[in-house]
Amino acid sequence: MLQLSISAFPAGGNIPRQFTCQGENVSPDLTWKHAPKHAKGFALIVHDPDAPRAGGFTHWVAYNIPPTINHLPQAVPRKEKLPGGGLQGKNDFEQLGYGGPCPPSGTHRYYFYLYALDSELNLQPGASKEDVESAIKGHVIEKTELMGEYRKN
């Protein structure tokens, strides 16, 4: 089964400050293993369902990550193209790439969803979470998730 890990924090653990709006606001490194052999690519969505707005708040959208890649390094540049291949979409900060946790109050949960897909998505750079979710319908082979929490000081 597809497994996702983040070296900066354990599943269910606290997201270190450097990956948030109160720190360096850089993406943590992500590694995955046990991907389906017939996967044609991956999509990644990082989402906060606890945000005080309808539908929550999306922090990162990436897709068309090649099947040969199983790692995204820390501090992925906020550009249309990912290092090694793949595209980045717009987060709810209206920016390309990763935008770190920045909850207005309380502790929020941040879900890192990784999807193994049976085809590449017909999307341009800058797609939204909704665009990606629509495009992956019927193409998800496996899905995994990892959740971290953050509370702003």
N, CA, C and O of each residue as an XYZ file, in Angstrom:
612
protein
N       0.822     -1.197      0.000
C       0.000      0.000      0.000
C       0.863      1.257      0.000
O       1.918      1.308      0.633
N       0.400      2.243     -0.709
C       1.090      3.523     -0.808
C       1.251      4.139      0.581
O       0.289      4.222      1.345
N       2.484      4.573      0.906
C       2.757      5.184      2.206
C       3.482      6.504      2.010
O       4.391      6.607      1.186
N       3.079      7.506      2.767
C       3.680      8.831      2.722
C       4.347      9.103      4.058
O       3.791      8.792      5.112
N       5.552      9.690      4.015
C       6.211     10.090      5.256
C       6.822     11.476      5.088
O       7.179     11.900      3.989
N       6.927     12.157      6.213
C       7.522     13.484      6.271
C       8.537     13.422      7.402
O       8.171     13.184      8.553
N       9.815     13.636      7.081
C      10.847     13.474      8.107
C      10.754     14.534      9.208
O      11.245     14.305     10.314
N      10.144     15.676      8.937
C      10.095     16.783      9.891
C       9.146     16.551     11.066
O       9.301     17.169     12.120
N       8.159     15.659     10.887
C       7.213     15.385     11.969
C       6.524     14.052     11.720
O       6.353     13.641     10.572
N       6.122     13.369     12.809
C       5.424     12.088     12.646
C       3.959     12.307     12.301
O       3.417     13.390     12.519
N       3.330     11.290     11.771
C       1.889     11.347     11.495
C       1.160     11.713     12.776
O       1.373     11.096     13.820
N       0.299     12.722     12.690
C      -0.455     13.183     13.843
C       0.311     14.129     14.751
O      -0.233     14.622     15.739
N       1.583     14.386     14.418
C       2.432     15.226     15.262
C       2.312     16.703     14.927
O       1.561     17.105     14.038
N       3.068     17.489     15.659
C       3.077     18.934     15.456
C       4.005     19.316     14.315
O       5.136     18.837     14.231
N       3.517     20.180     13.442
C       4.311     20.675     12.326
C       5.293     21.713     12.876
O       4.872     22.679     13.511
N       6.596     21.527     12.641
C       7.573     22.493     13.139
C       7.353     23.888     12.545
O       6.913     24.036     11.406
N       7.668     24.887     13.337
C       7.448     26.294     13.001
C       8.049     26.697     11.651
O       7.467     27.516     10.941
N       9.203     26.134     11.290
C       9.863     26.556     10.045
C       8.999     26.319      8.805
O       9.219     26.951      7.772
N       8.028     25.422      8.896
C       7.176     25.093      7.752
C       5.872     25.890      7.759
O       4.949     25.579      7.005
N       5.793     26.918      8.610
C       4.569     27.696      8.789
C       4.805     29.171      8.481
O       5.928     29.592      8.204
N       3.728     29.944      8.535
C       3.806     31.388      8.296
C       4.591     32.108      9.377
O       5.006     33.252      9.191
N       4.796     31.446     10.500
C       5.563     32.059     11.586
C       7.050     31.731     11.488
O       7.860     32.230     12.270
N       7.396     30.893     10.528
C       8.786     30.507     10.342
C       9.245     30.853      8.938
O       8.969     31.940      8.431
N       9.949     29.920      8.315
C      10.479     30.137      6.962
C       9.423     29.941      5.873
O       9.623     30.336      4.724
N       8.292     29.324      6.251
C       7.185     29.087      5.319
C       7.629     28.282      4.102
O       7.244     28.578      2.970
N       8.449     27.255      4.357
C       8.908     26.357      3.288
C       8.218     25.011      3.430
O       7.787     24.626      4.517
N       8.122     24.311      2.323
C       7.494     22.989      2.341
C       8.410     21.974      3.024
O       9.631     22.041      2.885
N       7.816     21.034      3.762
C       8.619     19.940      4.317
C       8.953     18.947      3.211
O       8.303     18.928      2.166
N       9.972     18.125      3.446
C      10.268     17.082      2.462
C       9.245     15.958      2.607
O       8.822     15.617      3.712
N       8.865     15.399      1.477
C       7.893     14.303      1.446
C       8.529     13.121      0.739
O       9.210     13.284     -0.274
N       8.304     11.935      1.275
C       8.782     10.716      0.635
C       7.636      9.715      0.626
O       6.884      9.613      1.596
N       7.505      8.975     -0.475
C       6.484      7.932     -0.520
C       7.090      6.648     -1.054
O       8.073      6.648     -1.794
N       6.461      5.550     -0.646
C       6.920      4.229     -1.067
C       5.722      3.318     -1.257
O       4.598      3.641     -0.872
N       5.994      2.172     -1.861
C       4.982      1.158     -2.156
C       3.915      1.673     -3.112
O       2.737      1.339     -2.982
N       4.336      2.489     -4.073
C       3.397      2.982     -5.088
C       3.008      1.831     -6.016
O       3.814      0.934     -6.263
N       1.795      1.854     -6.524
C       1.392      0.824     -7.483
C       2.322      0.865     -8.703
O       2.644      1.939     -9.211
N       2.746     -0.307     -9.162
C       3.697     -0.385    -10.284
C       3.136      0.228    -11.563
O       3.897      0.728    -12.390
N       1.827      0.197    -11.735
C       1.222      0.712    -12.965
C       0.782      2.178    -12.849
O       0.083      2.686    -13.726
N       1.188      2.856    -11.770
C       0.840      4.281    -11.620
C       1.524      5.093    -12.719
O       2.692      4.871    -13.038
N       0.787      6.021    -13.283
C       1.320      6.896    -14.347
C       1.726      8.264    -13.786
O       2.259      9.107    -14.508
N       1.466      8.474    -12.490
C       1.837      9.730    -11.862
C       1.140      9.905    -10.533
O       0.373      9.053    -10.086
N       1.433     11.050     -9.909
C       0.900     11.345     -8.589
C       0.337     12.760     -8.534
O       0.729     13.635     -9.306
N      -0.587     12.959     -7.607
C      -1.109     14.287     -7.296
C      -1.029     14.448     -5.780
O      -1.170     13.483     -5.029
N      -0.800     15.677     -5.353
C      -0.660     15.994     -3.939
C      -1.549     17.191     -3.609
O      -1.553     18.193     -4.323
N      -2.296     17.071     -2.524
C      -3.105     18.185     -2.024
C      -2.866     18.281     -0.523
O      -2.963     17.282      0.190
N      -2.553     19.487     -0.041
C      -2.416     19.737      1.391
C      -3.550     20.676      1.785
O      -3.683     21.777      1.250
N      -4.361     20.215      2.731
C      -5.609     20.919      3.029
C      -5.874     20.996      4.531
O      -5.603     20.053      5.274
N      -6.407     22.134      4.958
C      -6.812     22.383      6.338
C      -8.338     22.410      6.404
O      -8.946     23.404      6.006
N      -8.972     21.345      6.897
C     -10.435     21.337      6.967
C     -10.985     22.181      8.121
O     -12.188     22.429      8.196
N     -10.091     22.623      9.024
C     -10.534     23.367     10.204
C     -10.574     24.880      9.987
O     -10.973     25.626     10.881
N     -10.162     25.329      8.808
C     -10.161     26.769      8.520
C     -11.584     27.320      8.607
O     -12.542     26.642      8.235
N     -11.716     28.555      9.101
C     -13.053     29.137      9.276
C     -13.637     29.683      7.976
O     -13.991     30.858      7.886
N     -13.730     28.818      6.977
C     -14.367     29.190      5.718
C     -14.924     27.924      5.089
O     -14.407     26.833      5.328
N     -15.948     28.056      4.308
C     -16.600     26.899      3.685
C     -15.584     26.110      2.875
O     -14.873     26.675      2.044
N     -15.516     24.827      3.113
C     -14.622     23.956      2.364
C     -13.200     23.907      2.876
O     -12.379     23.177      2.320
N     -12.875     24.666      3.929
C     -11.522     24.645      4.465
C     -10.570     25.504      3.646
O     -10.999     26.385      2.900
N      -9.263     25.240      3.793
C      -8.235     26.066      3.160
C      -7.153     25.164      2.583
O      -6.617     24.307      3.285
N      -6.835     25.355      1.314
C      -5.833     24.531      0.630
C      -4.475     25.215      0.664
O      -4.353     26.393      0.329
N      -3.460     24.467      1.070
C      -2.111     25.004      1.243
C      -1.130     24.598      0.144
O      -0.099     25.249     -0.025
N      -1.428     23.537     -0.604
C      -0.505     23.109     -1.648
C      -1.248     22.196     -2.612
O      -2.020     21.329     -2.199
N      -1.005     22.403     -3.900
C      -1.561     21.558     -4.946
C      -0.420     21.255     -5.927
O       0.214     22.168     -6.457
N      -0.171     19.973     -6.158
C       0.846     19.550     -7.136
C       0.301     18.326     -7.864
O      -0.422     17.520     -7.279
N       0.649     18.190     -9.133
C       0.079     17.103     -9.937
C       0.992     16.800    -11.122
O       1.953     17.517    -11.401
N       0.653     15.712    -11.804
C       1.486     15.208    -12.905
C       2.926     14.989    -12.443
O       3.881     15.192    -13.193
N       3.048     14.568    -11.181
C       4.352     14.180    -10.650
C       4.677     12.822    -11.289
O       3.899     11.879    -11.143
N       5.805     12.707    -11.988
C       6.106     11.472    -12.705
C       6.196     10.251    -11.783
O       6.533     10.375    -10.606
N       5.892      9.074    -12.333
C       5.938      7.849    -11.523
C       7.356      7.485    -11.084
O       7.531      6.661    -10.186
N       8.352      8.079    -11.698
C       9.741      7.816    -11.325
C      10.173      8.603    -10.088
O      11.254      8.366     -9.550
N       9.344      9.528     -9.640
C       9.669     10.352     -8.475
C       8.949      9.795     -7.244
O       7.770      9.447     -7.307
N       9.674      9.718     -6.125
C       9.056      9.282     -4.873
C       9.450     10.206     -3.714
O       9.358      9.831     -2.544
N       9.889     11.418     -4.064
C      10.345     12.340     -3.032
C      10.237     13.779     -3.537
O      10.590     14.075     -4.679
N       9.755     14.649     -2.689
C       9.825     16.090     -2.937
C      10.695     16.668     -1.827
O      10.418     16.440     -0.650
N      11.730     17.404     -2.178
C      12.645     17.922     -1.169
C      12.031     19.048     -0.345
O      11.000     19.613     -0.710
N      12.669     19.357      0.751
C      12.258     20.507      1.555
C      12.435     21.774      0.723
O      13.337     21.858     -0.110
N      11.580     22.743      0.953
C      11.667     24.071      0.320
C      11.545     24.001     -1.203
O      12.362     24.573     -1.924
N      10.513     23.295     -1.686
C      10.247     23.250     -3.129
C       9.992     24.682     -3.601
O       9.180     25.389     -3.003
N      10.674     25.122     -4.669
C      10.450     26.489     -5.172
C       8.993     26.701     -5.582
O       8.331     25.776     -6.054
N       8.508     27.912     -5.400
C       7.117     28.251     -5.746
C       7.053     28.653     -7.215
O       6.835     29.816     -7.554
N       7.247     27.670     -8.064
C       7.240     27.872     -9.513
C       6.234     26.920    -10.135
O       5.755     25.998     -9.475
N       5.913     27.142    -11.404
C       4.946     26.283    -12.090
C       5.393     24.830    -12.112
O       4.584     23.926    -11.903
N       6.683     24.600    -12.365
C       7.187     23.233    -12.510
C       7.946     22.782    -11.270
O       8.738     23.529    -10.696
N       7.685     21.539    -10.871
C       8.394     20.928     -9.755
C       9.777     20.464    -10.214
O       9.948     20.112    -11.381
N      10.760     20.458     -9.320
C      12.062     19.895     -9.684
C      11.893     18.420    -10.048
O      11.298     17.665     -9.279
N      12.394     18.007    -11.181
C      12.274     16.612    -11.594
C      11.010     16.280    -12.363
O      10.863     15.165    -12.862
N      10.101     17.228    -12.466
C       8.874     16.997    -13.225
C       7.622     17.157    -12.389
O       7.638     16.973    -11.171
N       6.555     17.497    -13.052
C       5.284     17.745    -12.378
C       4.993     19.230    -12.342
O       5.858     20.058    -12.628
N       3.760     19.553    -11.984
C       3.284     20.937    -11.989
C       2.734     21.315    -10.621
O       2.325     20.458     -9.837
N       2.734     22.612    -10.352
C       2.132     23.103     -9.119
C       0.910     23.957     -9.445
O       0.872     24.693    -10.431
N      -0.077     23.824     -8.574
C      -1.278     24.616     -8.703
C      -1.260     25.778     -7.738
O      -0.275     26.023     -7.041
N      -2.381     26.492     -7.713
C      -2.524     27.622     -6.804
C      -3.159     27.158     -5.492
O      -4.109     26.374     -5.478
N      -2.610     27.660     -4.412
C      -3.186     27.394     -3.101
C      -4.238     28.481     -2.808
O      -4.476     29.358     -3.638
N      -4.852     28.416     -1.643
C      -5.878     29.401     -1.311
C      -5.311     30.756     -0.890
O      -6.066     31.685     -0.603
N      -3.976     30.866     -0.853
C      -3.337     32.175     -0.713
C      -3.240     32.845     -2.087
O      -2.733     33.961     -2.207
N      -3.741     32.141     -3.139
C      -3.676     32.596     -4.536
C      -2.241     32.665     -5.047
O      -1.889     33.534     -5.845
N      -1.411     31.718     -4.563
C      -0.017     31.645     -4.986
C       0.293     30.237     -5.456
O      -0.339     29.272     -5.026
N       1.274     30.126     -6.345
C       1.744     28.812     -6.764
C       2.511     28.154     -5.628
O       3.186     28.831     -4.851
N       2.407     26.847     -5.535
C       3.210     26.082     -4.594
C       2.680     26.072     -3.180
O       1.492     26.274     -2.927
N       3.606     25.828     -2.266
C       3.293     25.628     -0.859
C       3.107     26.945     -0.123
O       3.873     27.890     -0.310
N       2.084     26.995      0.712
C       1.869     28.070      1.675
C       1.634     27.413      3.020
O       0.691     26.635      3.167
N       2.454     27.701      3.987
C       2.426     26.993      5.260
C       1.230     27.285      6.144
O       0.494     28.247      5.923
N       1.047     26.436      7.153
C      -0.017     26.627      8.123
C       0.050     28.014      8.761
O       1.126     28.524      9.070
N      -1.128     28.609      8.948
C      -1.220     29.959      9.515
C      -2.613     30.134     10.120
O      -3.335     31.058      9.746
N      -3.001     29.248     11.060
C      -4.376     29.301     11.562
C      -4.659     30.589     12.334
O      -3.804     31.065     13.080
N      -5.855     31.153     12.158
C      -6.195     32.391     12.868
C      -6.342     32.178     14.375
O      -6.095     33.093     15.160
N      -6.743     30.970     14.777
C      -6.876     30.656     16.207
C      -6.968     29.148     16.377
O      -7.368     28.431     15.460
N      -6.600     28.687     17.536
C      -6.718     27.273     17.861
C      -5.750     26.384     17.097
O      -4.923     26.859     16.319
N      -5.870     25.097     17.335
C      -5.064     24.087     16.655
C      -5.812     23.613     15.425
O      -6.992     23.269     15.500
N      -5.127     23.594     14.293
C      -5.723     23.108     13.051
C      -5.005     21.849     12.598
O      -3.842     21.621     12.932
N      -5.724     21.035     11.829
C      -5.173     19.819     11.229
C      -4.847     20.102      9.764
O      -5.604     20.771      9.061
N      -3.711     19.583      9.323
C      -3.263     19.764      7.943
C      -3.059     18.382      7.346
O      -2.188     17.626      7.778
N      -3.875     18.061      6.347
C      -3.831     16.749      5.712
C      -3.018     16.824      4.427
O      -3.287     17.654      3.558
N      -2.032     15.959      4.317
C      -1.234     15.788      3.106
C      -1.801     14.558      2.405
O      -1.578     13.430      2.844
N      -2.531     14.776      1.319
C      -3.143     13.687      0.558
C      -2.284     13.418     -0.671
O      -1.972     14.335     -1.431
N      -1.905     12.166     -0.859
C      -1.141     11.770     -2.038
C      -1.957     10.722     -2.799
O      -2.419      9.732     -2.231
N      -2.118     10.972     -4.095
C      -2.909     10.090     -4.951
C      -2.012      9.469     -6.015
O      -1.278     10.184     -6.697
N      -2.064      8.146     -6.164
C      -1.424      7.461     -7.285
C      -2.491      7.349     -8.371
O      -3.603      6.886     -8.118
N      -2.137      7.779     -9.589
C      -3.115      7.878    -10.673
C      -2.771      6.968    -11.838
O      -1.610      6.619    -12.054
N      -3.804      6.590    -12.588
C      -3.595      5.726    -13.754
C      -3.384      6.509    -15.042
O      -3.253      5.918    -16.115
N      -3.349      7.838    -14.943
C      -3.100      8.657    -16.126
C      -2.589     10.034    -15.707
O      -2.737     10.449    -14.558
N      -1.990     10.724    -16.662
C      -1.577     12.102    -16.435
C      -2.833     12.975    -16.520
O      -3.784     12.633    -17.223
N      -2.833     14.088    -15.811
C      -3.988     14.978    -15.810
C      -3.832     16.040    -16.896
O      -2.743     16.570    -17.114
N      -4.928     16.338    -17.562
C      -4.925     17.350    -18.619
C      -5.181     18.722    -17.994
O      -6.230     19.333    -18.193
N      -4.188     19.183    -17.232
C      -4.297     20.463    -16.533
C      -3.044     21.294    -16.771
O      -1.938     20.763    -16.869
N      -3.233     22.586    -16.860
C      -2.116     23.521    -16.993
C      -1.581     23.867    -15.596
O      -2.245     23.568    -14.603
N      -0.403     24.488    -15.494
C       0.084     24.961    -14.202
C      -0.909     25.957    -13.599
O      -1.583     26.691    -14.322
N      -0.987     25.971    -12.280
C      -1.868     26.919    -11.602
C      -3.272     26.407    -11.344
O      -4.143     27.182    -10.948
N      -3.515     25.119    -11.557
C      -4.847     24.554    -11.317
C      -5.179     24.621     -9.821
O      -4.289     24.616     -8.971
N      -6.457     24.682     -9.528
C      -6.932     24.730     -8.140
C      -7.135     23.309     -7.602
O      -7.102     22.332     -8.350
N      -7.344     23.224     -6.297
C      -7.684     21.947     -5.658
C      -8.919     21.352     -6.326
O      -8.967     20.154     -6.603
N      -9.910     22.191     -6.579
C     -11.150     21.702     -7.195
C     -10.895     21.173     -8.605
O     -11.475     20.161     -8.999
N     -10.026     21.853     -9.374
C      -9.666     21.373    -10.713
C      -9.035     19.985    -10.636
O      -9.385     19.087    -11.402
N      -8.099     19.823     -9.698
C      -7.395     18.544     -9.559
C      -8.352     17.456     -9.076
O      -8.347     16.344     -9.604
N      -9.164     17.771     -8.087
C     -10.113     16.771     -7.585
C     -11.070     16.322     -8.685
O     -11.419     15.143     -8.755
N     -11.490     17.231     -9.528
C     -12.363     16.881    -10.641
C     -11.622     16.003    -11.658
O     -12.169     15.016    -12.151
N     -10.385     16.370    -11.961
C      -9.608     15.641    -12.972
C      -9.210     14.232    -12.529
O      -9.049     13.348    -13.370
N      -9.048     14.012    -11.222
C      -8.605     12.689    -10.760
C      -9.763     11.706    -10.591
O      -9.537     10.512    -10.395
N     -10.996     12.197    -10.664
C     -12.148     11.288    -10.525
C     -12.033     10.145    -11.525
O     -11.875     10.370    -12.725
N     -12.114      8.928    -11.024
C     -12.036      7.747    -11.874
C     -10.613      7.341    -12.237
O     -10.413      6.374    -12.972
N      -9.619      8.076    -11.723
C      -8.218      7.770    -12.067
C      -7.351      7.453    -10.855
O      -6.150      7.228    -11.004
N      -7.932      7.429     -9.663
C      -7.156      7.154     -8.452
C      -6.994      5.646     -8.283
O      -7.972      4.908     -8.162
N      -5.738      5.208     -8.279
C      -5.436      3.789     -8.036
C      -5.331      3.557     -6.531
O      -5.913      2.618     -5.989
N      -4.576      4.434     -5.871
C      -4.431      4.374     -4.421
C      -4.312      5.787     -3.882
O      -3.897      6.709     -4.583
N      -4.690      5.935     -2.607
C      -4.599      7.228     -1.929
C      -4.023      6.978     -0.539
O      -4.349      5.984      0.111
N      -3.173      7.881     -0.098
C      -2.677      7.824      1.270
C      -2.718      9.227      1.836
O      -2.808     10.203      1.092
N      -2.653      9.327      3.136
C      -2.671     10.644      3.757
C      -1.828     10.646      5.012
O      -1.598      9.612      5.639
N      -1.375     11.839      5.359
C      -0.641     12.046      6.592
C      -1.128     13.378      7.154
O      -1.239     14.361      6.421
N      -1.418     13.410      8.455
C      -1.930     14.621      9.069
C      -0.946     15.145     10.094
O      -0.371     14.387     10.875
N      -0.761     16.470     10.076
C       0.021     17.145     11.098
C      -0.808     18.284     11.658
O      -1.747     18.752     11.015
N      -0.461     18.731     12.862
C      -1.212     19.802     13.505
C      -0.317     21.018     13.729
O       0.903     20.913     13.853
N      -0.976     22.177     13.776
C      -0.237     23.390     14.105
C      -1.151     24.362     14.839
O      -2.328     24.510     14.514
N      -0.572     25.017     15.838
C      -1.258     26.066     16.596
C      -0.343     27.285     16.593
O       0.807     27.207     17.026
N      -0.853     28.396     16.110
C      -0.064     29.628     16.045
C       0.121     30.190     17.449
O      -0.812     30.191     18.252
N       1.328     30.667     17.742
C       1.622     31.262     19.049
C       1.159     32.698     19.082
O       1.317     33.375     20.098
